[in-house]
Amino acid sequence: MHIAEGFLPPLHAVGWTVAAAPFVVHGARAVVKEVREHPENTLLLGAAGAFTFVLSAIKLPSVTGSSSHPTGTGAGAVLFRPPVMALLGTVVLLFQALLLAHGGLTTLGANAFSMAIVGPWAGYGAYRLTRSLGGGLLPGVFVAMLVADLATYVTTALQLALAFPDADSGFAGAAVKFLGVFAVTQIPLAVGEGLLGVLLFRVLTTNARPELERLGLLPPAPAQEEVR
């Protein structure tokens, strides 16, 4: 992640673009609805997109010879739900392809499917499960960020295995190799991203509590009794 320009066979590139398109269209409608119904959340919405852009633009070398980066999509998924991140993540990937040469236009659909669709949904599912089991906001955010990151790289590894099956063992053998290159080495980075998410939401809890209450992430603060 990101899959480089021209790296995927044309049929795979088109297939992933077609698969991602309905989610992105749905995400665009979700963003329009969010801005129309809650214009006060526009600033936080932009911040979620910027957070994803900055975090996913950081490239770190891995021990396997490839490079890795955080994704940042788990935070936006917790704040605004996964459909919104389908659009924001795709826009982020588009600008990175055009401005930073990260990923590419022909592989935009595949990269969007892994980072902007699977990652946010997996992270949000992990967040909801953590909250349903009695975990608070911060544990839920940690799990969401970690799972969104790992799910993105697992999906990318499987996409590459489909495109480039092993000559002897086919898709399964290629999947093991690509998962070893991407997913295993991503674990410590995913843990770090989870911790960063906790720090981010601690700041938001202190400085943007009304917004988090409005989004249903925190209960309303008890009203202070008037001092007589």
C-alpha positions in Angstrom: 0.0 0.0 0.0 -0.2 2.1 -2.0 -0.1 -0.1 -5.1 2.0 1.8 -7.7 0.8 3.2 -11.0 0.5 0.5 -13.7 1.4 -2.3 -11.3 -1.9 -4.2 -11.6 -3.0 -6.0 -14.8 -5.6 -3.8 -16.6 -8.5 -6.3 -15.9 -7.7 -6.2 -12.2 -7.4 -2.4 -12.2 -10.8 -2.0 -13.9 -12.4 -4.7 -11.6 -11.3 -3.0 -8.4 -12.4 0.4 -9.7 -15.9 -1.0 -10.5 -16.0 -2.7 -7.0 -15.1 0.5 -5.2 -17.3 2.9 -7.2 -20.7 2.2 -5.5 -19.1 2.7 -2.0 -17.5 6.0 -3.1 -20.8 7.3 -4.6 -22.6 6.3 -1.4 -19.9 8.1 0.5 -20.3 11.3 -1.5 -24.0 11.3 -0.7 -23.2 10.7 3.0 -20.8 13.6 3.1 -23.4 15.9 1.4 -26.0 14.8 3.9 -23.7 15.4 6.8 -22.7 18.9 5.7 -26.3 19.8 4.9 -27.8 18.5 8.1 -24.9 19.3 10.5 -22.9 22.2 9.0 -21.2 22.7 12.4 -19.3 19.4 11.8 -17.7 20.7 8.6 -14.5 21.7 10.3 -14.1 18.4 12.0 -15.0 16.6 8.8 -12.1 18.4 7.0 -9.8 17.6 9.9 -10.6 13.9 9.6 -9.6 14.1 5.9 -6.5 16.0 6.6 -5.5 13.6 9.3 -5.8 10.7 6.9 -3.8 12.5 4.2 -0.9 13.4 6.5 -0.7 10.0 8.2 -1.0 7.9 5.0 1.6 10.1 3.3 4.3 9.1 5.8 6.4 6.3 4.2 8.5 4.2 6.5 10.9 1.5 5.3 10.2 -2.0 6.5 12.5 -4.9 7.2 11.2 -6.8 4.2 12.5 -4.1 1.8 9.1 -2.5 1.1 7.7 0.6 2.7 4.8 1.0 5.1 2.6 3.8 6.4 -0.3 4.4 8.8 -3.7 5.0 7.2 -5.6 7.2 9.6 -9.0 6.1 8.3 -10.1 4.5 11.6 -10.4 8.0 13.3 -12.8 9.3 10.6 -14.8 6.0 10.6 -15.4 6.4 14.4 -16.3 10.1 14.0 -18.5 10.0 10.9 -19.0 6.3 10.0 -17.4 4.3 7.2 -19.4 5.6 4.2 -18.0 9.1 4.8 -14.5 7.7 4.8 -15.1 6.0 1.4 -15.2 9.4 -0.2 -12.6 11.1 2.0 -10.1 8.2 1.7 -10.5 8.2 -2.1 -10.0 11.9 -2.4 -6.9 11.5 -0.2 -5.5 8.8 -2.5 -6.3 10.8 -5.6 -4.3 13.8 -4.3 -1.5 11.6 -3.2 -1.3 10.0 -6.6 -1.3 13.4 -8.3 0.9 15.3 -5.9 3.2 12.8 -4.2 3.3 9.9 -6.7 2.0 7.6 -4.0 -0.1 5.0 -5.7 -1.6 5.9 -9.1 -4.6 6.6 -11.2 -4.9 3.2 -12.7 -4.6 1.6 -9.2 -6.8 4.2 -7.5 -9.8 1.8 -7.4 -7.7 -1.0 -5.8 -6.1 1.3 -3.3 -9.5 2.9 -2.4 -11.1 -0.5 -1.9 -8.4 -1.5 0.7 -7.8 1.8 2.5 -11.0 3.8 2.1 -13.5 0.9 2.2 -12.3 -2.3 3.9 -10.1 -0.5 6.4 -12.8 1.9 7.7 -15.5 -0.8 7.8 -13.3 -3.3 9.6 -12.1 -0.6 12.1 -15.6 0.6 12.8 -16.8 -2.9 13.3 -14.0 -3.5 15.8 -14.9 -0.2 17.5 -18.6 -1.1 17.8 -17.7 -4.5 19.2 -15.4 -3.0 21.8 -18.0 -0.6 22.9 -20.7 -3.3 23.1 -18.4 -5.3 25.4 -18.1 -2.4 27.8 -15.0 -0.7 26.5 -14.9 3.1 26.6 -14.3 5.5 23.8 -10.5 5.4 24.0 -10.2 1.6 24.0 -12.6 1.6 21.1 -10.6 4.1 19.2 -7.4 2.2 19.8 -8.9 -1.0 18.4 -10.5 0.8 15.5 -7.3 2.4 14.4 -5.3 -0.8 14.8 -7.8 -3.0 12.9 -8.4 -0.4 10.1 -4.6 -0.3 9.5 -4.1 -4.0 9.5 -7.2 -4.7 7.4 -6.0 -2.3 4.7 -2.7 -4.1 4.4 -4.3 -7.6 4.5 -6.6 -6.5 1.7 -3.7 -5.1 -0.4 -1.8 -8.4 0.1 -4.8 -10.4 -1.2 -5.3 -8.0 -4.1 -1.7 -8.6 -5.1 -2.0 -12.4 -4.7 -5.0 -12.4 -7.0 -3.1 -10.4 -9.6 0.2 -12.4 -9.3 -0.5 -16.0 -8.2 2.5 -18.2 -7.4 3.5 -20.4 -10.3 3.4 -23.5 -8.1 1.0 -22.8 -5.3 -1.3 -20.3 -7.0 -3.3 -17.7 -5.0 -2.7 -19.4 -1.6 1.1 -19.4 -1.9 1.2 -15.9 -3.2 -1.1 -14.7 -0.4 1.3 -16.2 2.2 4.2 -14.4 0.6 2.4 -11.0 0.3 1.0 -11.2 3.8 4.5 -11.8 5.1 5.8 -8.8 3.3 2.9 -6.4 4.2 0.7 -7.6 7.0 3.1 -9.0 9.5 5.5 -6.1 9.3 2.6 -3.8 9.7 1.6 -5.0 13.2 3.9 -2.7 15.2 2.9 0.3 13.0 -0.7 -0.5 13.5 -0.2 -0.6 17.3 1.5 2.8 17.1 -1.4 4.2 15.0 -3.8 2.9 17.7 -1.9 4.8 20.4 -1.8 7.9 18.2 -5.6 7.6 17.9 -5.9 7.5 21.6 -3.9 10.7 22.0 -5.9 12.4 19.2 -9.3 11.6 20.9 -8.0 12.6 24.3 -7.3 16.0 22.8 -10.8 16.0 21.2 -12.4 15.0 24.4 -10.8 18.1 26.1 -11.2 20.6 23.3 -14.1 19.4 21.2 -16.4 17.6 23.7 -19.6 19.2 22.3 -18.8 17.9 18.9 -18.2 14.4 20.2 -21.4 14.6 22.2 -23.3 15.7 19.1 -21.8 12.8 17.2 -23.0 10.4 19.9 -19.5 9.3 20.9 -19.7 10.8 24.5 -22.7 11.2 26.8 -23.8 14.7 27.5 -21.9 16.3 30.3 -24.0 16.8 33.4 -25.2 20.4 33.7 -23.6 22.3 36.5 -25.9 23.5 39.2 -26.2 27.2 39.5 -24.3 28.6 42.5 -26.6 30.6 44.7 
